[in-house]
Amino acid sequence: MCRTIGLGDRQVTDPADIPKLIKVAEGFYVRQEIDNIAWADLGGYAIAVDALEHPEKAHDVFDAITETIGDLPIRHMLNTHTHYDHVALNGAFERRYGTEIVNQQATPLGADGRWFEGPLRRVWMLPMPGCHTSEDCVVWIPEDRALFVGDIFGWGLIPLTTSLRQQTAELLLATYARLIDFNAAVVIPGHGPLITNAELKRWVAYFRWLIERISTGSVADKSDQQLRAELPPPEDMRHWWRFVAWKHEDSVTKILSAVRRGRLGG
């Protein structure tokens, strides 16, 4: 089940930015927009994952929660990381439900993460730091084969907030291998439409392709503009959310910079 949510007076040009309420499974919903928030009934109580960017959306979110799972208490809010666009409603959840806020600042997790269990489903919050921030966590719901990846997946973006170099590129690839090994039926990124394992695998192939093409090309003899022209967006990725608009160019630029500085490639 997927239905759109009212926009009021707000103008939206990209259909992917229109708020949608998506039923992943019974008692498990995602409010998908530019920023995504989800909640799942564990049986007697619920958890939520990520808390949006705009505190003024609290009433919309709480109305959707009540509509879908009634008056169940949201006992835990799991933030995949603590950037502002994932935590704005934390305080609203605390005030409304007495929700425990769980993230690597508020309640640091050990390497094995933390399980949340109920009679309907279990939830595993697991640290996978370094791809976007040092606080990165993923959230796995095995009964529904659903995986939350926060901003580790960015629709073609290289998610690093640190510099791209050989070490961080290898960390990205190793982390994506771990994500792919979950064999999720549905993957919920921090932003934009829901995906599957196929998009995770496609990004790995795309990232490797860009590094190989740029590091083996005549970087010293060509301008960035010439090299970008030789690396247009792959045809099968042109429909990816905001990919052609700017994300492909951003990834090319980051890899070019790393290769020119001798930080990446042969």
TIVEX-43566 format. One record per residue (C-alpha): residue number from 1; residue in one letter; z, x, y. Coordinates in Angstrom, 1 decimal. Example, Ala and Ser with C-alpha at 12.3 -4.5 7.8 and 13.67 -1.06 7.14 Angstrom:
2
<site nr="1" rest="a" pz="7.8" px="12.3" py="-4.5"/>
<site nr="2" rest="s" pz="7.1" px="13.7" py="-1.1"/>
! end
This chain:
266
<site nr="1" rest="m" pz="0.0" px="0.0" py="0.0"/>
<site nr="2" rest="c" pz="-1.0" px="1.3" py="3.4"/>
<site nr="3" rest="r" pz="-0.8" px="-0.7" py="6.6"/>
<site nr="4" rest="t" pz="-1.1" px="0.3" py="10.3"/>
<site nr="5" rest="i" pz="1.7" px="-0.1" py="12.7"/>
<site nr="6" rest="g" pz="1.4" px="-1.4" py="16.3"/>
<site nr="7" rest="l" pz="0.5" px="1.1" py="19.0"/>
<site nr="8" rest="g" pz="1.6" px="-0.8" py="22.1"/>
<site nr="9" rest="d" pz="-0.2" px="0.5" py="25.1"/>
<site nr="10" rest="r" pz="-0.8" px="4.0" py="23.6"/>
<site nr="11" rest="q" pz="-4.4" px="5.1" py="23.3"/>
<site nr="12" rest="v" pz="-5.5" px="6.9" py="20.2"/>
<site nr="13" rest="t" pz="-8.9" px="8.3" py="19.5"/>
<site nr="14" rest="d" pz="-8.4" px="9.9" py="16.1"/>
<site nr="15" rest="p" pz="-7.9" px="7.3" py="13.3"/>
<site nr="16" rest="a" pz="-5.6" px="9.8" py="11.5"/>
<site nr="17" rest="d" pz="-3.2" px="9.6" py="14.5"/>
<site nr="18" rest="i" pz="-2.7" px="5.8" py="14.1"/>
<site nr="19" rest="p" pz="0.7" px="5.1" py="12.6"/>
<site nr="20" rest="k" pz="0.6" px="3.9" py="9.0"/>
<site nr="21" rest="l" pz="3.2" px="2.8" py="6.6"/>
<site nr="22" rest="i" pz="2.3" px="4.1" py="3.2"/>
<site nr="23" rest="k" pz="4.0" px="3.0" py="-0.1"/>
<site nr="24" rest="v" pz="4.1" px="6.0" py="-2.4"/>
<site nr="25" rest="a" pz="6.1" px="4.2" py="-5.0"/>
<site nr="26" rest="e" pz="8.6" px="1.4" py="-5.3"/>
<site nr="27" rest="g" pz="11.3" px="2.1" py="-2.7"/>
<site nr="28" rest="f" pz="9.5" px="5.3" py="-1.4"/>
<site nr="29" rest="y" pz="7.6" px="5.1" py="1.9"/>
<site nr="30" rest="v" pz="6.0" px="7.5" py="4.4"/>
<site nr="31" rest="r" pz="5.4" px="6.6" py="8.0"/>
<site nr="32" rest="q" pz="2.4" px="8.7" py="8.5"/>
<site nr="33" rest="e" pz="1.2" px="9.7" py="12.0"/>
<site nr="34" rest="i" pz="0.9" px="13.0" py="13.9"/>
<site nr="35" rest="d" pz="4.4" px="13.6" py="12.8"/>
<site nr="36" rest="n" pz="5.5" px="12.2" py="9.4"/>
<site nr="37" rest="i" pz="8.8" px="10.8" py="8.2"/>
<site nr="38" rest="a" pz="9.6" px="9.4" py="4.8"/>
<site nr="39" rest="w" pz="12.5" px="7.7" py="3.0"/>
<site nr="40" rest="a" pz="13.2" px="7.0" py="-0.7"/>
<site nr="41" rest="d" pz="15.7" px="4.8" py="-2.4"/>
<site nr="42" rest="l" pz="17.6" px="6.9" py="-5.0"/>
<site nr="43" rest="g" pz="19.6" px="3.8" py="-6.2"/>
<site nr="44" rest="g" pz="22.4" px="2.5" py="-4.0"/>
<site nr="45" rest="y" pz="21.5" px="4.9" py="-1.2"/>
<site nr="46" rest="a" pz="18.5" px="6.6" py="0.3"/>
<site nr="47" rest="i" pz="17.4" px="9.9" py="1.7"/>
<site nr="48" rest="a" pz="14.9" px="10.6" py="4.5"/>
<site nr="49" rest="v" pz="12.7" px="13.6" py="5.1"/>
<site nr="50" rest="d" pz="11.9" px="15.0" py="8.5"/>
<site nr="51" rest="a" pz="12.8" px="13.2" py="11.8"/>
<site nr="52" rest="l" pz="9.8" px="13.2" py="14.1"/>
<site nr="53" rest="e" pz="9.3" px="14.5" py="17.6"/>
<site nr="54" rest="h" pz="10.0" px="11.5" py="19.8"/>
<site nr="55" rest="p" pz="13.5" px="10.0" py="19.9"/>
<site nr="56" rest="e" pz="12.1" px="6.8" py="21.5"/>
<site nr="57" rest="k" pz="10.5" px="6.0" py="18.1"/>
<site nr="58" rest="a" pz="13.9" px="5.4" py="16.5"/>
<site nr="59" rest="h" pz="13.7" px="1.6" py="16.7"/>
<site nr="60" rest="d" pz="10.2" px="1.6" py="15.1"/>
<site nr="61" rest="v" pz="11.4" px="3.8" py="12.3"/>
<site nr="62" rest="f" pz="14.6" px="1.8" py="11.6"/>
<site nr="63" rest="d" pz="12.7" px="-1.4" py="11.6"/>
<site nr="64" rest="a" pz="10.3" px="0.0" py="9.0"/>
<site nr="65" rest="i" pz="13.2" px="1.2" py="6.9"/>
<site nr="66" rest="t" pz="14.9" px="-2.2" py="7.0"/>
<site nr="67" rest="e" pz="11.6" px="-3.9" py="6.2"/>
<site nr="68" rest="t" pz="11.0" px="-1.7" py="3.1"/>
<site nr="69" rest="i" pz="14.4" px="-0.9" py="1.6"/>
<site nr="70" rest="g" pz="16.7" px="-3.3" py="3.4"/>
<site nr="71" rest="d" pz="20.1" px="-2.2" py="4.5"/>
<site nr="72" rest="l" pz="20.5" px="0.7" py="2.1"/>
<site nr="73" rest="p" pz="22.4" px="3.6" py="3.8"/>
<site nr="74" rest="i" pz="20.3" px="6.7" py="4.5"/>
<site nr="75" rest="r" pz="22.9" px="9.1" py="3.2"/>
<site nr="76" rest="h" pz="21.0" px="12.4" py="3.8"/>
<site nr="77" rest="m" pz="18.3" px="13.5" py="6.3"/>
<site nr="78" rest="l" pz="16.4" px="16.5" py="4.9"/>
<site nr="79" rest="n" pz="14.6" px="18.6" py="7.6"/>
<site nr="80" rest="t" pz="12.0" px="20.9" py="6.1"/>
<site nr="81" rest="h" pz="12.7" px="23.2" py="9.1"/>
<site nr="82" rest="t" pz="14.3" px="22.7" py="12.5"/>
<site nr="83" rest="h" pz="11.4" px="22.8" py="15.0"/>
<site nr="84" rest="y" pz="11.8" px="20.1" py="17.6"/>
<site nr="85" rest="d" pz="9.0" px="17.9" py="16.0"/>
<site nr="86" rest="h" pz="11.0" px="17.5" py="12.8"/>
<site nr="87" rest="v" pz="14.5" px="16.8" py="14.1"/>
<site nr="88" rest="a" pz="14.4" px="14.5" py="17.1"/>
<site nr="89" rest="l" pz="15.8" px="11.5" py="15.3"/>
<site nr="90" rest="n" pz="18.6" px="13.4" py="13.5"/>
<site nr="91" rest="g" pz="21.2" px="12.1" py="16.0"/>
<site nr="92" rest="a" pz="19.9" px="8.6" py="15.7"/>
<site nr="93" rest="f" pz="20.3" px="8.7" py="11.9"/>
<site nr="94" rest="e" pz="23.8" px="10.1" py="12.3"/>
<site nr="95" rest="r" pz="24.8" px="7.3" py="14.7"/>
<site nr="96" rest="r" pz="23.3" px="4.5" py="12.7"/>
<site nr="97" rest="y" pz="24.1" px="5.5" py="9.1"/>
<site nr="98" rest="g" pz="26.5" px="8.4" py="9.3"/>
<site nr="99" rest="t" pz="23.7" px="10.4" py="7.7"/>
<site nr="100" rest="e" pz="24.4" px="14.0" py="6.6"/>
<site nr="101" rest="i" pz="21.9" px="16.3" py="8.2"/>
<site nr="102" rest="v" pz="20.6" px="18.9" py="5.7"/>
<site nr="103" rest="n" pz="18.6" px="21.9" py="6.9"/>
<site nr="104" rest="q" pz="19.0" px="25.7" py="6.9"/>
<site nr="105" rest="q" pz="20.9" px="25.6" py="10.2"/>
<site nr="106" rest="a" pz="23.3" px="22.7" py="9.6"/>
<site nr="107" rest="t" pz="24.0" px="23.1" py="5.9"/>
<site nr="108" rest="p" pz="22.3" px="26.3" py="4.6"/>
<site nr="109" rest="l" pz="21.1" px="26.1" py="1.0"/>
<site nr="110" rest="g" pz="21.2" px="28.8" py="-1.6"/>
<site nr="111" rest="a" pz="18.1" px="30.2" py="-3.3"/>
<site nr="112" rest="d" pz="18.3" px="27.5" py="-5.9"/>
<site nr="113" rest="g" pz="18.4" px="24.7" py="-3.3"/>
<site nr="114" rest="r" pz="20.2" px="21.4" py="-3.7"/>
<site nr="115" rest="w" pz="19.7" px="18.3" py="-5.8"/>
<site nr="116" rest="f" pz="20.4" px="14.7" py="-4.6"/>
<site nr="117" rest="e" pz="20.6" px="12.3" py="-7.5"/>
<site nr="118" rest="g" pz="20.7" px="8.6" py="-8.1"/>
<site nr="119" rest="p" pz="19.9" px="6.1" py="-10.9"/>
<site nr="120" rest="l" pz="16.3" px="5.6" py="-9.6"/>
<site nr="121" rest="r" pz="15.2" px="9.1" py="-8.7"/>
<site nr="122" rest="r" pz="16.2" px="12.7" py="-8.0"/>
<site nr="123" rest="v" pz="15.3" px="14.9" py="-5.0"/>
<site nr="124" rest="w" pz="15.3" px="18.7" py="-5.0"/>
<site nr="125" rest="m" pz="15.4" px="20.5" py="-1.6"/>
<site nr="126" rest="l" pz="14.3" px="24.1" py="-2.2"/>
<site nr="127" rest="p" pz="14.0" px="27.0" py="0.3"/>
<site nr="128" rest="m" pz="10.6" px="28.6" py="0.6"/>
<site nr="129" rest="p" pz="11.1" px="30.7" py="3.7"/>
<site nr="130" rest="g" pz="8.6" px="32.8" py="5.7"/>
<site nr="131" rest="c" pz="5.3" px="30.9" py="5.7"/>
<site nr="132" rest="h" pz="6.0" px="28.9" py="8.9"/>
<site nr="133" rest="t" pz="9.6" px="29.8" py="9.8"/>
<site nr="134" rest="s" pz="12.5" px="31.6" py="8.2"/>
<site nr="135" rest="e" pz="14.1" px="28.2" py="7.5"/>
<site nr="136" rest="d" pz="11.2" px="26.6" py="5.5"/>
<site nr="137" rest="c" pz="12.2" px="24.2" py="2.7"/>
<site nr="138" rest="v" pz="10.1" px="22.0" py="0.4"/>
<site nr="139" rest="v" pz="11.3" px="18.7" py="-1.1"/>
<site nr="140" rest="w" pz="10.3" px="17.6" py="-4.6"/>
<site nr="141" rest="i" pz="10.7" px="14.2" py="-6.1"/>
<site nr="142" rest="p" pz="9.9" px="14.6" py="-9.8"/>
<site nr="143" rest="e" pz="9.9" px="11.0" py="-10.8"/>
<site nr="144" rest="d" pz="7.1" px="10.3" py="-8.4"/>
<site nr="145" rest="r" pz="5.5" px="13.8" py="-8.5"/>
<site nr="146" rest="a" pz="5.7" px="13.9" py="-4.7"/>
<site nr="147" rest="l" pz="6.1" px="17.2" py="-2.8"/>
<site nr="148" rest="f" pz="7.0" px="17.6" py="0.9"/>
<site nr="149" rest="v" pz="5.7" px="20.9" py="2.3"/>
<site nr="150" rest="g" pz="6.6" px="20.6" py="6.0"/>
<site nr="151" rest="d" pz="4.4" px="22.8" py="8.1"/>
<site nr="152" rest="i" pz="3.5" px="25.2" py="5.3"/>
<site nr="153" rest="f" pz="0.2" px="23.2" py="5.0"/>
<site nr="154" rest="g" pz="-1.5" px="22.7" py="8.4"/>
<site nr="155" rest="w" pz="-5.0" px="21.3" py="7.7"/>
<site nr="156" rest="g" pz="-6.7" px="24.7" py="7.8"/>
<site nr="157" rest="l" pz="-4.2" px="26.4" py="10.1"/>
<site nr="158" rest="i" pz="-2.6" px="29.7" py="9.1"/>
<site nr="159" rest="p" pz="1.0" px="28.4" py="9.4"/>
<site nr="160" rest="l" pz="2.7" px="31.7" py="10.3"/>
<site nr="161" rest="t" pz="4.8" px="31.8" py="13.5"/>
<site nr="162" rest="t" pz="5.2" px="35.6" py="12.9"/>
<site nr="163" rest="s" pz="2.2" px="37.9" py="12.9"/>
<site nr="164" rest="l" pz="-0.5" px="37.9" py="10.3"/>
<site nr="165" rest="r" pz="-0.6" px="41.1" py="8.3"/>
<site nr="166" rest="q" pz="-1.0" px="42.2" py="4.7"/>
<site nr="167" rest="q" pz="2.6" px="41.4" py="3.8"/>
<site nr="168" rest="t" pz="2.7" px="37.9" py="5.3"/>
<site nr="169" rest="a" pz="-0.7" px="37.1" py="3.9"/>
<site nr="170" rest="e" pz="0.6" px="37.9" py="0.4"/>
<site nr="171" rest="l" pz="3.7" px="35.8" py="1.0"/>
<site nr="172" rest="l" pz="1.5" px="32.8" py="2.0"/>
<site nr="173" rest="l" pz="-0.6" px="33.2" py="-1.2"/>
<site nr="174" rest="a" pz="2.4" px="33.6" py="-3.4"/>
<site nr="175" rest="t" pz="4.1" px="30.5" py="-1.8"/>
<site nr="176" rest="y" pz="1.0" px="28.4" py="-2.2"/>
<site nr="177" rest="a" pz="0.9" px="29.4" py="-5.9"/>
<site nr="178" rest="r" pz="4.4" px="28.0" py="-6.2"/>
<site nr="179" rest="l" pz="3.5" px="24.8" py="-4.5"/>
<site nr="180" rest="i" pz="0.4" px="24.3" py="-6.7"/>
<site nr="181" rest="d" pz="2.5" px="24.9" py="-9.8"/>
<site nr="182" rest="f" pz="4.4" px="21.7" py="-9.0"/>
<site nr="183" rest="n" pz="1.2" px="19.8" py="-9.9"/>
<site nr="184" rest="a" pz="2.1" px="17.1" py="-7.4"/>
<site nr="185" rest="a" pz="0.3" px="13.8" py="-7.5"/>
<site nr="186" rest="v" pz="0.9" px="13.4" py="-3.7"/>
<site nr="187" rest="v" pz="1.7" px="16.1" py="-1.1"/>
<site nr="188" rest="i" pz="3.2" px="15.1" py="2.2"/>
<site nr="189" rest="p" pz="2.7" px="17.6" py="5.0"/>
<site nr="190" rest="g" pz="4.7" px="17.6" py="8.1"/>
<site nr="191" rest="h" pz="1.7" px="16.2" py="10.1"/>
<site nr="192" rest="g" pz="-1.4" px="14.2" py="9.5"/>
<site nr="193" rest="p" pz="-2.7" px="12.4" py="6.4"/>
<site nr="194" rest="l" pz="-1.2" px="12.8" py="2.9"/>
<site nr="195" rest="i" pz="-3.0" px="15.1" py="0.5"/>
<site nr="196" rest="t" pz="-3.1" px="16.2" py="-3.1"/>
<site nr="197" rest="n" pz="-3.0" px="19.5" py="-5.0"/>
<site nr="198" rest="a" pz="-6.7" px="19.8" py="-4.4"/>
<site nr="199" rest="e" pz="-6.2" px="20.5" py="-0.6"/>
<site nr="200" rest="l" pz="-3.6" px="23.2" py="-1.4"/>
<site nr="201" rest="k" pz="-6.1" px="24.9" py="-3.7"/>
<site nr="202" rest="r" pz="-8.9" px="24.5" py="-1.2"/>
<site nr="203" rest="w" pz="-6.9" px="26.2" py="1.6"/>
<site nr="204" rest="v" pz="-6.1" px="29.2" py="-0.7"/>
<site nr="205" rest="a" pz="-9.8" px="29.6" py="-1.4"/>
<site nr="206" rest="y" pz="-10.7" px="29.2" py="2.3"/>
<site nr="207" rest="f" pz="-8.0" px="31.7" py="3.4"/>
<site nr="208" rest="r" pz="-9.2" px="34.3" py="0.8"/>
<site nr="209" rest="w" pz="-12.8" px="33.7" py="1.9"/>
<site nr="210" rest="l" pz="-12.1" px="34.3" py="5.5"/>
<site nr="211" rest="i" pz="-10.2" px="37.5" py="4.9"/>
<site nr="212" rest="e" pz="-12.9" px="38.9" py="2.6"/>
<site nr="213" rest="r" pz="-15.8" px="38.0" py="4.9"/>
<site nr="214" rest="i" pz="-14.1" px="39.4" py="8.0"/>
<site nr="215" rest="s" pz="-12.5" px="42.5" py="6.5"/>
<site nr="216" rest="t" pz="-15.8" px="43.5" py="4.8"/>
<site nr="217" rest="g" pz="-18.0" px="42.7" py="7.8"/>
<site nr="218" rest="s" pz="-19.1" px="44.9" py="10.7"/>
<site nr="219" rest="v" pz="-16.1" px="44.0" py="12.8"/>
<site nr="220" rest="a" pz="-16.4" px="47.1" py="15.0"/>
<site nr="221" rest="d" pz="-20.0" px="46.4" py="15.9"/>
<site nr="222" rest="k" pz="-19.7" px="42.7" py="16.8"/>
<site nr="223" rest="s" pz="-17.9" px="40.6" py="19.3"/>
<site nr="224" rest="d" pz="-15.4" px="37.9" py="18.3"/>
<site nr="225" rest="q" pz="-17.9" px="35.3" py="19.5"/>
<site nr="226" rest="q" pz="-20.7" px="36.7" py="17.2"/>
<site nr="227" rest="l" pz="-18.3" px="36.8" py="14.2"/>
<site nr="228" rest="r" pz="-17.2" px="33.2" py="14.8"/>
<site nr="229" rest="a" pz="-20.8" px="32.1" py="14.9"/>
<site nr="230" rest="e" pz="-21.3" px="33.8" py="11.5"/>
<site nr="231" rest="l" pz="-18.3" px="31.9" py="10.0"/>
<site nr="232" rest="p" pz="-18.8" px="28.2" py="10.7"/>
<site nr="233" rest="p" pz="-16.4" px="25.6" py="9.2"/>
<site nr="234" rest="p" pz="-17.2" px="25.0" py="5.5"/>
<site nr="235" rest="e" pz="-19.0" px="21.8" py="5.1"/>
<site nr="236" rest="d" pz="-16.6" px="20.3" py="2.6"/>
<site nr="237" rest="m" pz="-13.7" px="20.9" py="5.0"/>
<site nr="238" rest="r" pz="-15.3" px="19.4" py="8.1"/>
<site nr="239" rest="h" pz="-13.4" px="16.1" py="7.6"/>
<site nr="240" rest="w" pz="-10.0" px="17.8" py="7.5"/>
<site nr="241" rest="w" pz="-7.7" px="16.6" py="10.3"/>
<site nr="242" rest="r" pz="-8.5" px="18.4" py="13.6"/>
<site nr="243" rest="f" pz="-10.1" px="21.2" py="11.6"/>
<site nr="244" rest="v" pz="-13.4" px="21.4" py="13.4"/>
<site nr="245" rest="a" pz="-11.9" px="20.7" py="16.8"/>
<site nr="246" rest="w" pz="-9.8" px="23.9" py="16.8"/>
<site nr="247" rest="k" pz="-8.0" px="24.8" py="13.6"/>
<site nr="248" rest="h" pz="-10.9" px="26.7" py="12.0"/>
<site nr="249" rest="e" pz="-11.5" px="28.7" py="15.1"/>
<site nr="250" rest="d" pz="-7.8" px="29.5" py="15.4"/>
<site nr="251" rest="s" pz="-7.7" px="30.8" py="11.8"/>
<site nr="252" rest="v" pz="-10.8" px="33.0" py="12.3"/>
<site nr="253" rest="t" pz="-9.3" px="34.4" py="15.5"/>
<site nr="254" rest="k" pz="-6.0" px="35.3" py="13.8"/>
<site nr="255" rest="i" pz="-7.7" px="37.0" py="10.9"/>
<site nr="256" rest="l" pz="-10.1" px="38.9" py="13.3"/>
<site nr="257" rest="s" pz="-7.1" px="40.1" py="15.3"/>
<site nr="258" rest="a" pz="-5.2" px="41.3" py="12.2"/>
<site nr="259" rest="v" pz="-8.3" px="43.1" py="10.8"/>
<site nr="260" rest="r" pz="-9.1" px="44.8" py="14.1"/>
<site nr="261" rest="r" pz="-5.5" px="46.1" py="14.4"/>
<site nr="262" rest="g" pz="-5.6" px="47.4" py="10.8"/>
<site nr="263" rest="r" pz="-2.9" px="45.0" py="9.6"/>
<site nr="264" rest="l" pz="-5.0" px="43.2" py="7.1"/>
<site nr="265" rest="g" pz="-7.9" px="43.9" py="4.7"/>
<site nr="266" rest="g" pz="-9.4" px="47.1" py="3.5"/>
! end
